[in-house]
């Protein structure tokens, strides 16, 4: 088994500035509609968006190590589930093609607090 990792840390204020400056344009470029809806309903919406941004960046890093290519940010979806671990969905044709030929597993962890959000992604290949 081969293991590939990615890690990312995000300053939540950076995401807040991007949302304040570009609003829907920034959000739709980076996040899916479900992510936007989920995070917009949260009290700490900037931390929610920042944590998802960190997972996406961490996945891109691990994906590039594992496959030599990576999806776009909005092709990676992090779904929150109340009382359950978040789930990662991949909407990238490139990565889906790779997965059909060589199935792989993904685990990740994300965390956010007032100023920073962090994520670690691990891709397991047989």
SERO-4910 file (N, C-alpha, C, O; in steps of 0.05 Angstrom, whole numbers):
BEGIN
 pado doro    nc1    nc2    nc3   cac1   cac2   cac3    cc1    cc2    cc3    oc1    oc2    oc3
  Unk    A     17    -24      0      0      0      0     18     25      0     38     26     14
  Unk    A     10     45    -16     24     70    -16      6     91     -3    -18     91     -6
  Unk    A     19    109     11      5    130     26     15    157     17     40    162     16
  Unk    A     -3    175     10      4    203      2    -11    222     20    -34    219     25
  Unk    A      4    243     29     -9    262     48     -7    290     38     10    297     22
  Unk    A    -26    306     47    -26    335     42    -36    349     67    -52    338     82
  Unk    A    -25    372     72    -33    388     95    -35    417     87    -21    426     69
  Unk    A    -53    432     99    -56    460     94    -67    474    118    -82    464    134
  Unk    A    -58    499    121    -68    517    142    -77    543    129    -63    553    111
  Unk    A    -99    554    138   -111    577    126   -117    598    148   -128    591    169
  Unk    A   -109    623    142   -117    645    160   -146    651    153   -152    660    131
  Unk    A   -164    648    172   -192    652    168   -198    681    158   -217    685    143
  Unk    A   -182    700    166   -186    728    157   -181    730    127   -194    747    115
  Unk    A   -164    714    116   -159    715     87   -184    707     72   -191    719     52
  Unk    A   -198    686     82   -223    678     69   -245    699     73   -260    705     54
  Unk    A   -246    711     96   -265    733    101   -261    756     82   -280    766     71
  Unk    A   -235    763     78   -229    785     60   -238    778     31   -248    795     17
  Unk    A   -233    754     23   -240    745     -4   -270    746     -8   -280    754    -29
  Unk    A   -285    737     12   -314    738     11   -324    767     11   -342    774     -5
  Unk    A   -313    783     29   -321    811     30   -316    826      4   -331    843     -5
  Unk    A   -293    819     -9   -285    833    -33   -300    823    -58   -310    839    -74
  Unk    A   -302    797    -61   -313    786    -86   -339    770    -82   -352    763   -102
  Unk    A   -348    766    -58   -373    753    -52   -379    728    -68   -363    709    -67
  Unk    A   -401    727    -81   -411    703    -96   -391    694   -117   -388    670   -122
  Unk    A   -376    713   -130   -357    705   -150   -335    687   -138   -328    666   -149
  Unk    A   -324    695   -115   -304    679   -101   -316    653    -92   -304    632    -98
  Unk    A   -339    654    -79   -351    630    -68   -356    609    -90   -350    585    -87
  Unk    A   -368    617   -112   -375    598   -133   -350    587   -148   -351    566   -160
  Unk    A   -329    602   -148   -304    593   -160   -291    571   -144   -277    553   -155
  Unk    A   -294    572   -117   -280    554    -99   -298    532    -87   -289    510    -83
  Unk    A   -324    539    -82   -341    521    -67   -365    512    -84   -373    526   -103
  Unk    A   -377    489    -77   -401    480    -90   -425    494    -77   -423    506    -56
  Unk    A   -448    492    -90   -473    504    -79   -479    492    -51   -488    506    -33
  Unk    A   -475    466    -48   -481    453    -22   -462    463      0   -471    468     22
  Unk    A   -437    467     -7   -418    478     12   -426    507     20   -425    514     43
  Unk    A   -433    523      0   -441    550      5   -466    551     23   -466    567     42
  Unk    A   -485    535     18   -509    534     34   -503    525     62   -513    537     82
  Unk    A   -487    504     65   -480    493     92   -465    514    108   -473    520    131
  Unk    A   -444    525     97   -428    544    112   -442    570    118   -438    583    139
  Unk    A   -459    579     99   -474    604    103   -493    602    126   -502    622    137
  Unk    A   -501    577    134   -520    574    156   -505    573    183   -519    572    204
  Unk    A   -479    573    183   -464    571    208   -458    598    220   -455    618    206
  Unk    A   -456    599    246   -449    624    260   -421    633    252   -416    656    247
  Unk    A   -402    614    251   -375    620    244   -371    612    214   -356    593    208
  Unk    A   -384    626    197   -384    618    168   -356    621    156   -349    605    139
  Unk    A   -340    640    164   -314    643    153   -296    620    161   -280    611    144
  Unk    A   -298    611    185   -283    587    194   -291    562    179   -275    545    172
  Unk    A   -317    560    174   -328    537    159   -317    537    131   -308    516    121
  Unk    A   -318    560    117   -307    561     90   -277    557     90   -266    543     73
  Unk    A   -263    568    110   -234    566    111   -225    536    116   -206    527    104
  Unk    A   -240    522    133   -234    494    138   -237    478    112   -221    460    106
  Unk    A   -258    483     97   -262    469     72   -241    476     51   -232    459     36
  Unk    A   -233    501     51   -212    510     33   -186    495     40   -172    486     22
  Unk    A   -180    492     66   -156    477     75   -157    448     66   -137    437     57
  Unk    A   -181    435     68   -183    407     59   -178    406     29   -164    388     20
  Unk    A   -189    424     14   -186    424    -15   -156    427    -23   -146    412    -40
  Unk    A   -143    446    -10   -114    450    -16    -98    426     -7    -79    418    -21
  Unk    A   -104    414     16    -90    390     25    -95    367      6    -76    351      0
  Unk    A   -120    364     -4   -125    342    -23   -109    347    -49    -98    328    -60
  Unk    A   -108    371    -59    -93    377    -83    -64    369    -80    -52    358    -98
  Unk    A    -52    375    -57    -24    368    -51    -21    337    -52     -2    327    -64
  Unk    A    -38    323    -38    -36    294    -37    -42    282    -65    -28    263    -73
  Unk    A    -61    293    -79    -68    283   -106    -45    287   -125    -39    269   -142
  Unk    A    -32    309   -124     -9    313   -142     13    294   -136     26    284   -155
  Unk    A     18    287   -111     38    267   -104     30    240   -114     46    225   -126
  Unk    A      4    233   -111     -5    206   -118     -8    202   -148     -2    181   -158
  Unk    A    -19    222   -162    -27    218   -189    -14    237   -209    -17    234   -233
  Unk    A      2    256   -200     15    275   -217     -4    296   -229      4    310   -247
  Unk    A    -28    297   -218    -47    317   -227    -67    322   -204    -69    306   -185
  Unk    A    -81    344   -206    -99    351   -185   -124    364   -196   -123    377   -218
  Unk    A   -146    362   -182   -171    374   -191   -172    404   -185   -155    414   -169
  Unk    A   -191    418   -196   -197    446   -189   -210    446   -162   -222    427   -153
  Unk    A   -208    469   -148   -219    472   -121   -249    465   -121   -258    451   -102
  Unk    A   -264    475   -140   -293    470   -139   -301    442   -148   -325    435   -149
  Unk    A   -282    425   -155   -287    397   -162   -283    379   -137   -287    355   -138
  Unk    A   -276    391   -115   -273    377    -89   -295    388    -71   -297    413    -67
  Unk    A   -312    371    -61   -334    380    -44   -332    367    -17   -329    343    -14
  Unk    A   -334    384      4   -334    375     31   -362    378     43   -371    401     46
  Unk    A   -375    356     49   -402    357     59   -402    354     89   -391    334    100
  Unk    A   -413    373    103   -416    372    132   -441    356    139   -462    358    125
  Unk    A   -439    341    160   -462    326    170   -463    329    200   -444    322    215
  Unk    A   -484    340    210   -487    345    239   -483    319    254   -497    299    249
  Unk    A   -465    319    273   -460    296    290   -445    273    277   -442    252    289
  Unk    A   -436    278    252   -421    257    238   -397    269    225   -396    294    221
  Unk    A   -377    253    218   -353    264    205   -361    275    177   -379    265    164
  Unk    A   -347    296    169   -351    307    143   -342    287    122   -327    269    127
  Unk    A   -352    291     98   -347    272     76   -336    288     52   -343    311     47
  Unk    A   -317    275     37   -306    288     14   -317    274    -11   -317    250    -13
  Unk    A   -326    291    -30   -336    281    -55   -319    293    -77   -313    317    -76
  Unk    A   -312    278    -97   -296    287   -119   -312    288   -145   -323    268   -153
  Unk    A   -313    312   -157   -328    315   -182   -310    320   -206   -318    331   -226
  Unk    A   -285    312   -203   -265    316   -224   -265    293   -243   -260    270   -235
  Unk    A   -270    297   -269   -268    275   -288   -241    262   -288   -239    238   -291
  Unk    A   -219    278   -286   -192    267   -285   -189    247   -262   -179    225   -266
  Unk    A   -197    256   -238   -193    239   -214   -212    215   -215   -205    194   -206
  Unk    A   -236    219   -225   -255    197   -227   -245    175   -246   -249    151   -241
  Unk    A   -232    183   -267   -220    164   -286   -198    148   -273   -196    124   -276
  Unk    A   -181    162   -258   -160    149   -243   -172    129   -223   -162    106   -221
  Unk    A   -193    138   -209   -205    121   -189   -218     96   -201   -218     74   -189
  Unk    A   -228     98   -225   -240     75   -239   -219     54   -246   -225     30   -247
  Unk    A   -195     63   -252   -173     45   -259   -158     35   -235   -151     11   -234
  Unk    A   -154     52   -216   -140     45   -191   -155     56   -167   -150     79   -159
  Unk    A   -173     40   -156   -189     51   -134   -171     59   -111   -151     46   -105
  Unk    A   -178     81    -98   -162     91    -75   -182    100    -54   -205    104    -59
  Unk    A   -171    102    -30   -187    112     -7   -175    139      2   -152    144      0
  Unk    A   -193    155     14   -185    181     24   -195    184     53   -218    177     59
  Unk    A   -177    193     70   -186    202     97   -176    230    101   -156    238     88
  Unk    A   -190    245    118   -181    272    123   -191    280    150   -209    269    162
  Unk    A   -178    301    160   -186    313    185   -184    343    181   -165    353    169
  Unk    A   -204    358    192   -204    387    190   -210    398    217   -224    386    233
  Unk    A   -201    422    221   -206    436    247   -205    466    242   -189    475    225
  Unk    A   -221    480    257   -219    510    255   -225    522    282   -241    511    298
  Unk    A   -212    544    287   -217    560    311   -219    589    302   -222    594    278
  Unk    A   -216    607    320   -221    635    313   -204    646    290   -215    658    272
  Unk    A   -178    641    290   -161    653    270   -152    635    248   -147    644    225
  Unk    A   -150    609    253   -138    591    233   -155    566    229   -170    557    247
  Unk    A   -153    554    205   -164    528    199   -142    511    188   -124    521    174
  Unk    A   -144    485    193   -123    467    185   -136    441    175   -158    433    184
  Unk    A   -123    427    156   -133    402    147   -109    384    139    -88    393    130
  Unk    A   -114    358    142    -95    337    133   -111    318    116   -133    310    124
  Unk    A   -101    310     93   -114    291     75    -93    268     70    -70    273     66
  Unk    A   -104    244     71    -87    220     65   -101    204     43   -125    198     45
  Unk    A    -86    199     22    -96    182      0    -81    155      2    -57    154      4
  Unk    A    -97    133      2    -86    106      4    -90     93    -23   -112     90    -33
  Unk    A    -67     84    -34    -68     69    -60    -60     40    -54    -42     35    -38
  Unk    A    -73     21    -67    -66     -8    -63    -37    -14    -72    -28    -36    -69
***
